[in-house]
Amino acid sequence: MNNNKTDNIREQIYLAALLHDIGKFYQRFDPDSTSKSKYLKPNIKSLESTYCPKDRYNNFTRKHVLWTAQFFDDHRSKINKIFGLNRDSDVLMTLASSHHSPDPQNKLALIIQQADLLSSAAEREEKKQEFKDDEKGWDGFKKIPLKSIFDIISLEGKYPEYATNPIETRPLTIGSLPVINDKNYKPDYLIWKEFISEFNKIPDTLNPKNFIETLDSILHRFTYCIPSSTIDEPDISLYDHLKTTAFLAIALYDYYSENQHIPLPVPNDYAPFLLLGGDISGIQDFIFDIPSEGAAKQLKARSFYLHLITETIVRYILKEFNLLHLNVVYSSGGNFYLLLPNTSGIKEKIEKINKEINEKLMSIHGTDIYLAMDYELISIENLKQKQCSTDENSVKCLSQIWDNLISEKIFSIKNQRYLNTLRENYDMFFKPSFKLDENLNKEFIKKLENLGKNLKRTEFLVYSEEKHPNIKEEFIFDTQFGLYVYLLDSCPANQFTNAEIIRLNNTYCLEEVGDDNIYRFEFYGGNDYPVDINGHPKTFDKMAQGANYDRLGILRMDVDNLGKIFAEGFAPKLRTFSRLTSLSRNLDFFFKGYINTIWNNEKYNNDTFILYSGGDDLFIVGRWDKTIQFAYEVKQKFSEFINSSEFGLSGGIAIEKPKYPIRRSAFNAGKFESMAKEFYINSNNVINYSKPFKKNAFALFGVPLSWQSDFEKILELKNQIKESILNSKSASHSFFNTIKLFYMMQEHQIEKNKTESWRWIAAYYLQRAKERLGKNDSKFTKYIDDLKISIFTNRYKVNGKDEHLNSNYSFLKLLAIASRWAELEIRTEIKTK
């Protein structure tokens, strides 16, 4: 069998698996049932007995496959031309549509059937299936929207029975969150027309691989919001099911091609799959290994460079195994996971690739950046395993395999980096001659500066193996991994052939198409940044500038317990590839995509920039007060998106002078973030305090504060103090500075177990202040009375509220933090004479 023919079969497997359930989308758009449908042609309706299995009552079921067949029939000419098939060929239609009732002699169809079952890893309950597919209630499934994947997650094993929060049925965009509050929401499948319009824009001149990759992006845009199934839990999107079915199918095909002695479906005890994981270490040191002078210009460039390195390494590996981007399970933040076929020699090939990559990284960066890479084999039984037992002799479930790869294997390799290289070439590390060429290093830094300068105007990224002769050098970056990356402000569809053209942060990737390329979209957190009047990136000095107080805020945040969520968050029977990929894709949407929408507001985009955002975490630099505001809005929007008490988001901010070393600033922000991660609410303070009780906090001025209680109270107090100082004739800075002194006395006396004299001193001072300052200001007089009650009863009696404090801290401590915040904001915002 020649390679061209083999490749063509593999491409057919990819496409048929990727589109096997496209009929579920088409069927939902069709207002009529099978018999009355005006979209199903008579020749397709006649295939009911061929493609649709029967239930025990002898009724045909799974009729969505007829709409899958109709889709292929509608676009037969285009698809067959791309795949080099005869114009009237039904090969691809049969492969895609027969996955519920395949011909036992059609081995390719059997492979797709098994991939479909493994994708959901659910032996569907026939009783439920029959009820849903019965003609008497044929349209009931159309009224059920996709539900949020976050709804069914629990960290305590108390898994919800079903998901409740609907996802709006509309094309994907970073402009708004897809979750809606209306529990009675009914989906509108008119977006099928938009999908077909975009599908028709794909040129029939594309080769099969480029066609499939382009189609994958369009499917992502339109089917991320459609339930794959309403039989069980409607929490898996059609897109996640299609994609996982495709990468499982190609791995099964490659494995079976070498092991044709085994039966189909592949038996449970065989391991046809390999999960490859990679982690690029040294990222933090590389990003922050720069002087503070001019740091703003290089920071973003270095962060983006590491994004490019991750993506080019992924493409390098995929090319070596002749796989498409569909096989990327996850890629973000210097980490990636790929689903590969467990074919002969693959372990040796992985070792060889890993060695080549690290040798290349070493030639560029010395020992600063390293790729830790390892793998886990996955059997059919692993994917079917519905219980995750800790018994060493039991079959591992998918989440245990994933967790072992991350927590044990890759973690161990990271702690022994370059061990094999050291054994093989000891002298290379310890001879004085081992150092990077300084001239090459200067050239590399200059290229990084060009990256940073051009990133703001970049709308299209292009990955190409060829160096384009007519594009200026400043817009080209040589990754050293066989790919050139181009940063362009307009679509270059007619300038490249067989390249990957990616539109950044815009899902409409087929606005302009030309030659035989891949057309995709990609989210990237923070390709824009503030500039000065000359169009240059703002320096830290400029960003930090305030009226009387110049400080930079360095913010770090990430999702709490994410490793545990991946490992244990879903009920054992629901721990499938589809759900794990859906979870990572949704988090990526927020931190890589929607984060740009939050930032692109005049409140933030002139004084802050996103250094990094992706996966589950973010790093923001900007004027200190704006950065705190940004953190709070991210938390609010994240809570709105997740709408689950199982998820927390913790962060910390370091407030530093703009010339303070950025490495130290980043370290301090990380230290404060760790403090937030250690936060927990005392058990006697949980009145009206909802989960999570641990973490889910923000460290401000070095104090970890509960988002749901402390922070919002301090925010409200801060705003009241500002208003009092700025608008009241009676209030003054000295009044609130004295309040802070009482807090310091309180802390000291409690720590030293001394008599709490602060109480009567404070009571006397507040009474005198009320008499002295409040003579002509009844509002401020009332405010002092509220403060007295709150301080001495440790309740929150502010602005008409009277409620339990729900805090680990005294009211006086919260008030002191709010006073400091208010004072610094006033100094930042208002110029004194």
C-alpha positions in Angstrom: 0.0 0.0 0.0 1.6 3.3 -1.1 1.8 6.3 1.3 -0.5 8.4 -0.8 -3.3 5.8 -0.6 -2.7 5.3 3.1 -2.8 9.1 3.8 -6.0 9.3 1.8 -7.6 6.6 3.9 -6.4 8.3 7.1 -7.9 11.6 5.9 -11.2 9.9 5.1 -11.2 8.5 8.7 -10.5 12.0 10.1 -13.3 13.6 8.1 -15.9 10.9 8.6 -15.3 10.8 12.3 -15.3 14.6 12.6 -18.7 14.8 10.8 -20.3 11.6 12.0 -22.8 13.4 14.1 -23.2 16.6 12.0 -26.7 15.3 11.5 -27.6 16.2 15.1 -27.1 19.9 14.2 -28.9 19.6 10.8 -31.8 17.6 12.4 -32.3 20.3 15.1 -32.6 22.9 12.4 -35.1 20.9 10.4 -38.7 21.7 11.8 -40.1 18.4 10.6 -39.7 14.7 11.4 -38.1 12.1 9.2 -41.2 11.3 7.2 -42.3 14.9 6.7 -38.8 16.5 6.3 -38.4 18.8 3.3 -34.6 18.6 3.7 -34.2 14.9 3.6 -34.4 13.7 0.0 -36.2 10.5 -0.9 -33.0 8.6 -1.6 -31.7 9.6 1.8 -35.0 8.6 3.6 -34.7 5.2 1.9 -31.4 4.6 3.8 -33.2 4.4 7.1 -33.1 0.7 7.1 -29.4 0.8 6.2 -28.1 3.4 8.7 -30.6 3.3 11.6 -30.6 0.4 14.1 -33.9 -0.9 15.5 -35.0 -1.0 19.0 -36.7 -4.0 20.7 -40.0 -2.9 19.4 -38.7 -3.0 15.8 -38.7 0.8 15.5 -35.8 2.7 13.8 -33.7 4.8 16.2 -30.8 7.2 16.0 -32.3 8.9 13.0 -29.9 11.9 13.1 -27.6 9.8 10.9 -30.0 10.4 8.0 -29.3 14.1 8.3 -25.6 13.3 8.4 -26.1 11.4 5.2 -28.0 14.4 3.8 -25.2 16.8 4.6 -22.7 14.6 2.7 -25.2 14.4 -0.2 -25.7 18.2 -0.2 -22.0 18.7 -0.5 -21.1 15.6 -2.3 -19.4 17.3 -5.3 -17.2 19.5 -3.2 -16.1 16.9 -0.6 -15.4 14.2 -3.2 -13.4 16.6 -5.3 -11.2 17.5 -2.3 -10.7 13.9 -1.4 -10.0 12.7 -5.0 -13.1 10.5 -5.1 -15.5 9.9 -8.0 -18.1 12.6 -8.2 -20.9 10.2 -7.2 -19.0 8.2 -4.6 -20.8 7.5 -1.3 -17.7 6.3 0.5 -17.5 9.2 2.9 -21.2 9.4 3.5 -21.3 5.7 4.4 -18.3 6.0 6.7 -19.9 8.9 8.6 -23.5 7.9 8.6 -23.2 4.2 9.5 -21.6 4.5 12.8 -24.6 3.1 14.7 -25.2 0.2 12.2 -22.0 -0.4 10.3 -21.4 -3.2 7.8 -19.4 -5.8 9.7 -17.1 -6.1 6.7 -16.4 -2.4 6.6 -13.4 -2.1 9.0 -13.1 1.6 8.7 -16.8 2.1 9.7 -16.2 -0.3 12.7 -13.3 1.9 13.8 -15.4 5.0 13.7 -18.2 3.2 15.6 -15.8 2.3 18.4 -14.3 5.8 18.5 -17.8 7.2 18.8 -18.6 4.9 21.8 -15.3 5.6 23.4 -15.6 9.3 23.0 -18.7 9.3 25.3 -17.4 6.2 27.1 -21.1 5.5 27.9 -23.0 2.3 27.2 -26.2 4.2 26.4 -29.3 3.0 28.1 -31.5 1.6 25.5 -34.7 2.5 27.3 -33.8 6.2 27.4 -32.7 6.1 23.8 -36.0 4.6 22.6 -38.1 7.1 24.5 -36.2 10.1 23.1 -36.2 8.8 19.5 -39.8 7.7 19.5 -41.8 9.5 16.8 -44.5 10.5 19.2 -42.1 12.8 21.0 -39.7 13.3 18.1 -39.1 17.0 18.7 -38.5 17.0 22.5 -34.8 16.9 22.1 -34.8 20.1 20.1 -36.0 22.1 23.1 -33.1 21.0 25.4 -30.1 23.4 25.2 -26.5 22.5 26.0 -25.9 22.9 29.7 -22.8 24.1 31.4 -20.0 21.5 31.9 -19.3 23.2 35.3 -22.7 22.3 36.7 -21.9 18.7 37.2 -18.5 19.1 39.0 -18.0 18.4 42.7 -14.8 18.2 44.8 -16.5 16.4 47.7 -18.0 13.5 45.8 -21.5 15.0 46.0 -22.1 15.1 42.3 -25.2 16.9 41.0 -27.8 14.8 39.3 -27.9 17.0 36.3 -26.7 20.3 34.8 -29.0 23.3 34.9 -27.4 26.4 33.4 -28.1 26.8 29.7 -25.6 27.8 27.0 -26.9 30.2 24.4 -27.1 28.9 20.9 -25.1 31.4 18.9 -21.8 31.5 17.1 -18.8 31.6 19.4 -17.3 35.1 20.1 -15.1 36.5 22.8 -17.4 39.5 23.1 -19.8 37.9 25.6 -20.2 34.9 27.9 -22.3 32.1 26.6 -24.0 31.1 29.8 -27.4 32.7 30.3 -29.6 32.9 33.4 -32.9 31.8 31.9 -33.4 28.2 33.0 -36.3 27.9 30.5 -34.2 28.9 27.6 -35.1 27.2 24.3 -32.3 27.0 21.7 -32.7 28.5 18.2 -31.0 26.4 15.5 -31.2 28.9 12.7 -27.4 29.2 13.2 -27.3 26.2 10.9 -27.8 28.6 8.0 -24.8 30.6 9.1 -22.8 27.4 9.5 -23.6 26.3 5.9 -22.8 29.8 4.6 -19.4 29.6 6.2 -18.9 26.0 5.1 -19.5 27.0 1.5 -16.7 29.5 1.7 -14.1 26.8 2.2 -12.5 26.5 -1.2 -12.7 23.2 -3.0 -9.0 23.7 -4.0 -7.8 22.8 -0.5 -6.0 19.5 0.1 -7.8 17.1 2.4 -5.6 17.9 5.5 -6.1 21.7 5.1 -9.8 21.2 4.5 -10.2 19.2 7.7 -8.2 21.6 9.8 -10.2 24.5 8.5 -13.5 22.7 9.0 -12.5 22.0 12.6 -12.4 25.7 13.3 -15.8 26.3 11.8 -17.3 23.4 13.8 -15.8 24.9 16.9 -17.4 28.2 16.2 -20.9 26.8 15.6 -21.2 23.5 17.5 -19.6 24.4 20.8 -23.1 25.5 21.9 -25.1 22.4 20.8 -25.6 19.4 23.0 -24.0 16.2 21.7 -26.7 14.1 23.3 -29.9 14.8 25.3 -30.2 11.1 26.1 -28.0 11.3 29.2 -26.5 14.6 30.4 -26.7 17.4 27.8 -23.4 18.9 29.2 -21.0 17.8 26.4 -21.0 20.0 23.3 -21.3 18.5 19.9 -18.0 20.0 19.0 -16.1 18.3 21.9 -17.8 15.0 20.9 -16.9 15.3 17.3 -13.3 16.3 18.0 -12.6 13.5 20.5 -14.2 10.9 18.2 -11.9 12.1 15.4 -8.7 11.8 17.4 -9.7 8.5 18.8 -10.6 7.2 15.4 -7.3 8.1 13.8 -5.4 6.5 16.6 -7.5 3.4 16.4 -6.9 3.2 12.7 -3.1 3.6 12.9 -3.0 1.0 15.7 -5.2 -1.4 13.9 -3.2 -1.0 10.7 -0.2 -2.6 12.5 -2.3 -5.1 14.4 -4.7 -6.5 11.8 -4.7 -9.9 13.6 -6.9 -8.5 16.4 -10.6 -8.3 16.0 -12.7 -5.2 15.6 -13.9 -3.6 17.8 -10.4 -3.6 19.5 -10.8 -5.7 22.7 -10.7 -4.1 26.1 -7.2 -5.3 27.2 -5.4 -3.7 24.2 -3.9 -0.2 24.5 -4.2 1.5 21.2 -3.8 5.0 22.6 -0.9 7.0 24.1 -1.4 10.3 25.9 1.7 12.4 25.5 2.3 15.3 27.9 4.8 18.2 27.8 5.7 20.9 30.2 8.1 23.7 29.3 10.0 24.6 32.4 12.1 27.7 33.1 9.3 30.0 31.8 9.2 32.3 34.8 13.0 32.8 34.9 13.1 33.5 31.1 10.3 36.0 31.2 11.6 38.0 34.1 15.3 37.8 33.4 15.4 41.4 32.2 16.4 44.7 33.8 13.5 47.0 34.9 14.6 49.6 32.5 12.6 48.9 29.3 11.0 45.9 30.9 7.5 46.7 29.6 8.8 46.4 26.0 10.3 43.0 26.5 7.9 41.3 29.0 5.1 40.9 26.5 7.4 39.8 23.8 8.9 37.1 26.0 5.5 35.9 27.1 4.3 35.7 23.5 7.5 34.0 22.4 6.9 31.2 24.9 3.4 30.8 23.5 4.9 30.5 20.0 7.5 28.0 21.2 4.8 25.8 22.8 2.7 26.0 19.6 5.6 25.2 17.3 6.8 22.3 19.4 3.2 20.9 19.2 3.2 21.3 15.5 6.7 19.7 15.2 5.5 16.6 17.1 2.2 16.3 15.2 4.1 16.5 11.9 6.5 13.7 13.0 3.5 11.5 13.7 1.5 12.6 10.6 -1.3 13.9 12.8 -3.5 16.9 12.5 -4.2 19.6 15.1 -7.3 17.7 16.0 -5.1 15.4 18.1 -4.3 18.3 20.5 -6.2 17.6 23.7 -4.9 20.7 25.4 -2.2 23.3 24.8 -1.7 26.4 26.9 0.7 28.1 29.2 3.7 26.0 28.3 1.8 22.7 28.7 0.4 20.4 26.1 -1.3 17.0 25.8 -1.6 15.1 22.6 -3.5 11.8 21.8 -1.2 9.6 19.7 -1.6 6.0 18.4 0.4 3.4 20.3 2.2 2.1 17.2 5.5 0.2 17.0 8.6 2.2 17.8 6.6 5.2 19.2 8.4 5.2 22.5 11.8 5.4 20.9 10.5 8.0 18.5 9.2 10.1 21.5 12.6 9.9 23.1 14.3 10.9 19.9 11.9 13.9 19.4 12.3 15.0 23.0 16.1 14.9 22.7 16.0 16.9 19.4 13.7 19.6 20.9 15.8 20.0 24.0 19.0 20.2 22.0 17.5 22.9 20.0 16.2 24.8 23.1 19.7 24.4 24.6 21.3 25.9 21.5 19.0 29.0 21.8 18.7 29.4 25.6 21.4 27.3 27.2 19.9 25.4 30.2 17.3 28.1 30.9 14.4 26.5 29.1 13.7 22.7 29.1 10.9 20.5 27.8 9.8 17.7 30.2 7.9 15.2 28.2 6.4 11.7 29.0 3.5 9.6 28.2 0.9 7.1 29.5 -0.6 4.2 27.5 -4.4 4.1 27.5 -6.4 0.9 26.9 -9.9 0.4 25.7 -10.7 -0.7 29.3 -9.3 2.5 30.7 -11.7 4.6 28.7 -14.6 2.4 29.7 -13.7 2.3 33.4 -16.4 4.0 35.4 -15.0 3.6 38.8 -11.7 5.2 39.9 -10.3 2.9 42.6 -7.1 3.4 44.5 -6.5 -0.3 44.5 -3.2 -0.9 42.7 -4.7 -4.0 41.0 -7.8 -2.2 39.6 -8.1 -0.7 36.2 -7.2 3.0 36.1 -9.8 5.4 34.9 -8.9 8.2 32.4 -8.6 10.9 35.0 -6.2 8.8 37.1 -4.0 8.2 34.0 -4.0 12.0 33.3 -3.2 12.9 36.9 -0.4 10.3 37.1 1.2 11.7 33.9 1.1 15.3 35.3 1.8 14.7 39.0 4.2 11.8 38.9 6.0 11.4 35.5 6.4 14.9 34.2 6.9 16.3 37.6 9.8 13.8 38.2 11.4 14.6 34.9 11.3 18.4 35.6 13.2 17.7 38.8 15.9 15.8 36.8 16.1 17.9 33.7 19.0 17.3 31.4 20.0 14.2 33.4 20.4 12.0 30.2 22.2 14.8 28.4 24.5 15.1 31.4 25.3 11.4 31.3 26.0 11.5 27.6 27.9 14.7 27.5 29.3 15.7 30.9 31.9 18.0 29.5 29.4 20.2 27.7 28.0 21.4 31.0 31.2 21.9 32.9 33.8 23.1 30.5 34.3 26.9 30.5 33.5 26.9 26.8 29.9 26.2 27.4 28.2 29.5 26.9 25.8 31.1 24.4 27.3 33.2 21.6 26.8 36.8 22.7 26.2 38.1 19.2 23.6 35.5 18.6 22.0 36.4 22.0 21.9 40.1 21.0 20.3 39.2 17.7 17.7 37.0 19.5 16.8 39.9 21.9 16.4 42.2 19.0 14.0 39.7 17.4 12.1 39.5 20.7 11.7 43.3 20.7 10.3 43.2 17.2 7.8 40.6 18.4 6.6 42.9 21.2 6.5 45.9 18.9 4.4 44.1 16.2 2.1 42.1 18.4 -0.3 45.0 19.1 -1.1 45.4 15.4 -1.2 41.7 14.7 -4.6 40.3 13.6 -3.2 37.2 11.7 -0.5 34.8 12.7 0.9 32.6 9.9 2.8 29.4 10.4 4.8 28.4 7.3 7.7 26.2 6.5 8.7 28.7 3.8 10.3 32.1 4.3 8.3 34.6 2.3 10.6 36.8 0.1 8.3 39.8 0.0 7.5 40.2 3.7 9.8 42.5 5.8 12.1 40.8 8.2 10.7 42.6 11.2 7.4 40.8 10.8 9.0 37.3 10.5 10.1 35.1 13.4 12.2 32.0 12.9 11.2 29.5 15.6 14.2 27.3 14.8 11.8 24.3 14.7 11.2 24.3 10.9 8.5 27.0 11.0 8.5 30.7 10.4 5.9 32.8 12.1 4.5 35.9 10.5 2.8 38.7 12.5 0.5 40.5 10.1 -2.3 43.1 10.3 -4.3 41.9 7.3 -5.3 38.5 5.9 -2.5 37.2 3.7 -4.6 34.4 2.1 -3.2 35.1 -1.4 0.4 35.4 -0.3 0.9 31.9 1.1 0.4 28.3 0.0 0.1 25.3 2.4 0.5 27.6 5.4 -1.6 27.9 8.6 -3.3 31.3 8.7 -4.7 32.0 12.2 -7.0 34.9 13.0 -6.4 36.1 16.6 -9.3 36.6 18.9 -11.8 36.6 16.0 -13.7 33.4 15.2 -14.7 34.6 11.7 -11.6 33.1 10.0 -13.0 32.8 6.5 -13.5 36.5 5.8 -11.0 36.1 3.0 -9.6 32.9 1.6 -7.2 32.2 -1.3 -4.8 29.5 -2.0 -4.5 26.1 -0.4 -4.0 27.0 3.3 -5.4 26.1 6.7 -7.7 28.8 8.0 -8.3 28.8 11.7 -8.9 31.1 14.7 -7.1 31.2 18.0 -7.6 33.0 21.3 -4.6 34.7 22.8 -4.8 36.6 26.1 -3.5 40.1 25.7 -2.0 40.8 22.3 -2.9 44.5 22.8 -1.2 46.9 25.2 -1.2 50.6 26.1 1.0 53.0 24.1 2.3 56.5 24.6 1.5 59.5 22.4 4.2 58.3 20.0 2.7 54.9 19.6 5.5 53.2 21.7 4.6 50.7 24.5 4.1 52.6 27.7 6.9 52.2 30.1 6.3 51.1 33.7 7.0 54.6 34.8 4.2 55.9 32.6 1.7 53.2 33.5 2.3 53.7 37.2 1.9 57.4 37.1 -0.6 59.0 39.5 -1.3 62.5 40.7 0.8 62.1 43.9 1.4 58.4 44.1 3.2 56.3 41.4 2.9 52.6 42.0 2.8 49.6 39.8 0.4 46.6 40.5 1.7 43.1 39.7 -1.3 40.7 39.7 -1.3 37.0 39.6 -4.4 34.8 39.7 -5.4 31.3 39.0 -8.2 28.8 39.4 -8.2 26.9 42.7 -7.8 23.1 42.9 -7.7 22.6 39.1 -5.7 19.5 39.2 -8.1 17.9 41.6 -11.0 19.1 39.5 -9.6 17.3 36.5 -8.8 14.2 38.5 -11.9 13.9 40.7 -14.4 16.7 39.6 -16.6 14.5 37.6 -18.6 11.5 38.8 -16.5 8.4 37.8 -18.9 7.3 35.1 -18.7 10.8 33.5 -14.9 11.0 33.4 -14.6 10.9 29.6 -12.2 12.5 27.1 -15.1 14.7 25.9 -15.7 16.2 29.3 -12.0 16.7 30.1 -11.4 18.4 26.8 -14.6 20.4 27.2 -13.5 21.6 30.7 -10.1 22.7 29.4 -11.6 24.3 26.3 -14.1 26.4 28.3 -11.4 27.6 30.7 -9.2 28.5 27.8 -12.1 30.5 26.3 -12.3 32.6 29.4 -8.6 33.1 30.1 -7.4 33.4 26.5 -10.5 34.8 24.9 -13.0 36.7 27.1 -10.2 38.2 29.2 -9.5 40.5 26.2 -13.1 41.7 26.4 -12.7 42.6 30.1 -9.5 44.4 29.4 -10.6 46.3 26.3 -12.3 49.0 28.4 -11.1 52.5 29.0 -11.0 51.7 32.7 -8.0 49.3 32.0 -6.6 49.5 28.5 -4.6 52.7 29.0 -3.0 51.8 32.3 -2.6 48.0 32.4 -1.5 45.2 30.1 -2.0 41.4 30.2 1.4 39.8 30.4 0.0 36.3 30.2 -3.5 34.8 30.4 -4.4 31.3 29.4 -5.3 27.8 30.7 -6.5 28.7 34.2 -4.3 31.7 35.2 -3.3 35.2 34.4 -0.6 37.8 35.1 -1.4 41.5 34.8 0.8 44.5 35.2 -0.5 48.1 35.5 -1.2 51.1 37.7 -1.9 49.6 41.1 -5.5 50.8 41.6 -6.6 49.8 38.0 -5.0 46.4 38.5 -7.1 45.8 41.7 -10.2 46.8 39.8 -9.3 44.5 37.0 -8.8 41.6 39.4 -12.2 42.1 40.9 -14.0 42.3 37.5 -12.2 39.1 36.4 -13.5 37.4 39.6 -17.0 38.6 39.0 -17.1 37.6 35.4 -15.5 34.2 36.2 -18.1 33.6 38.8 -20.8 34.5 36.3 -19.3 32.2 33.7 -18.8 29.2 36.0 -21.9 29.7 38.2 -20.7 27.0 40.6 -19.6 26.9 44.2 -17.0 24.2 43.4 -14.7 26.7 41.7 -12.6 29.3 43.4 -10.2 31.9 41.9 -7.4 33.1 44.0 -4.9 35.9 43.4 -2.5 38.3 44.9 -1.1 41.8 44.1 2.3 43.3 44.8 2.3 47.1 44.8 5.8 48.3 44.0 7.6 51.3 42.7 7.9 51.2 38.9 11.7 50.8 39.0 11.6 47.9 41.4 13.1 44.8 39.8 10.4 43.1 37.9 11.7 39.7 38.9 11.3 40.6 42.6 7.8 42.1 41.9 6.7 38.9 40.2 8.1 36.9 43.1 6.2 39.0 45.6 3.0 38.7 43.6 3.4 35.0 43.6 4.0 35.0 47.4 0.8 36.9 47.9 -1.1 34.6 45.6 0.1 31.7 47.7 -1.2 33.4 50.8 -4.6 33.6 49.1 -4.3 29.9 48.3 -3.8 29.2 52.0 -6.9 31.1 53.1 -9.9 29.3 54.8 -12.8 30.7 56.6 -13.1 29.9 60.3 -16.0 27.5 61.0 -17.6 29.9 63.4 -17.8 32.6 60.7 -19.8 30.7 58.1 -23.2 32.2 58.7 -24.6 33.0 55.3 -21.2 32.0 53.8 -21.4 29.7 50.9 -18.8 27.3 49.4 -15.9 27.2 48.8 -14.7 27.7 52.3 -11.0 27.4 51.4 -9.0 29.5 49.0 -11.1 31.7 46.7 -9.4 34.7 48.1 -7.4 37.8 47.1 -4.3 39.1 49.0 -4.5 42.9 49.2 -1.7 44.8 51.1 -0.4 41.4 52.2 -3.7 40.3 53.8 -5.6 37.3 52.2 -9.3 38.4 51.9 -12.3 36.3 51.1 -13.7 37.4 47.7 -17.3 36.8 48.7 -17.2 38.5 52.1 -14.1 40.5 53.1 -13.2 42.1 49.7 -16.6 43.4 48.9 -17.1 44.8 52.4 -13.7 46.5 52.2 -14.5 47.8 48.7 -17.7 49.3 50.0 -16.0 50.8 53.1 -13.2 52.2 50.9 -15.7 54.0 48.6 -17.5 55.5 51.6 -14.3 56.7 53.1 -13.3 58.3 49.8 -16.7 60.0 49.5 -16.5 61.2 53.1 -13.0 62.7 52.7 -13.7 64.3 49.3 -17.3 65.5 49.9 -17.8 65.9 53.6 -16.8 69.1 55.3 -16.2 67.2 58.5 -14.2 64.1 57.5 -10.5 64.3 57.1 -7.5 62.1 56.5 -6.4 62.4 60.1 -9.7 60.9 61.3 -9.1 57.7 59.3 -5.4 57.6 60.1 -6.4 57.5 63.8 -8.8 54.6 63.0 -5.7 52.8 61.6 -3.8 53.5 64.8 -6.6 51.9 66.8 -6.3 48.8 64.7 -2.6 48.6 65.3 -3.3 48.9 69.1 -5.8 46.2 68.8 -3.4 43.8 67.0 -0.6 44.5 69.5 -2.7 44.1 72.6 -4.3 40.9 71.4 -0.9 39.5 70.4 0.7 40.4 73.7 -2.3 39.4 75.7 -2.6 42.8 77.2 -5.7 44.7 78.4 -7.5 46.0 75.4 -7.3 49.6 76.2 -7.9 50.5 72.6 -11.6 50.0 73.2 -12.2 52.9 75.6 -9.6 55.1 73.8 -11.4 54.5 70.5 -14.9 55.0 72.1 -13.7 58.3 73.6 -12.2 59.5 70.4 -15.2 58.6 68.2 -17.6 60.4 70.6 -15.4 63.5 70.6 -15.1 63.3 66.8 -18.9 63.1 66.5 -19.3 66.2 68.7 -16.5 68.1 67.0 -16.8 67.1 63.4 -20.4 66.3 63.1 -21.9 69.6 64.2 -22.9 70.7 60.8 -22.9 67.3 59.0 -25.7 64.9 60.1 -24.7 62.4 57.5 -21.2 62.1 58.9 -22.5 62.0 62.4 -24.7 59.0 61.4 -21.6 57.4 59.8 -19.6 57.7 63.0 -22.5 56.1 64.9 -22.4 53.2 62.5 -18.7 52.8 62.8 -19.0 52.7 66.6 -21.6 49.9 66.5 -19.6 48.0 63.9 -16.3 48.3 65.7 -17.6 47.3 69.2 -20.1 44.6 68.2 -18.0 43.3 65.3 -20.9 43.4 62.9 -21.2 45.0 59.6 -23.6 48.0 60.2 -22.8 50.2 57.2 -24.9 52.0 54.7 -28.2 50.8 56.0 -26.9 47.2 56.4 -26.8 45.3 59.7 -25.4 41.8 59.2 -23.0 39.2 60.5 -19.4 40.0 59.6 -18.6 36.6 58.1 -14.9 37.2 58.4 -11.8 35.8 60.1 -10.9 39.4 60.9 -12.3 42.1 63.1 -14.4 44.9 61.6 -11.6 47.3 62.7 -9.1 45.4 60.6 -11.3 45.6 57.5 -11.8 49.3 58.2 -8.1 49.9 58.5 -7.4 48.1 55.2 -10.2 50.1 53.5 -8.8 53.4 55.0 -5.4 52.6 53.6 -6.9 51.8 50.2 -8.9 55.0 50.1 -6.0 57.1 51.1 -3.7 55.7 48.4 -6.5 56.1 45.8 -7.0 59.7 46.7 -3.3 60.3 46.4 -3.2 58.5 43.1 -6.2 60.3 41.5 -6.2 63.8 42.9 -3.4 66.3 42.4 -2.7 68.4 45.6 -1.8 72.0 45.3 
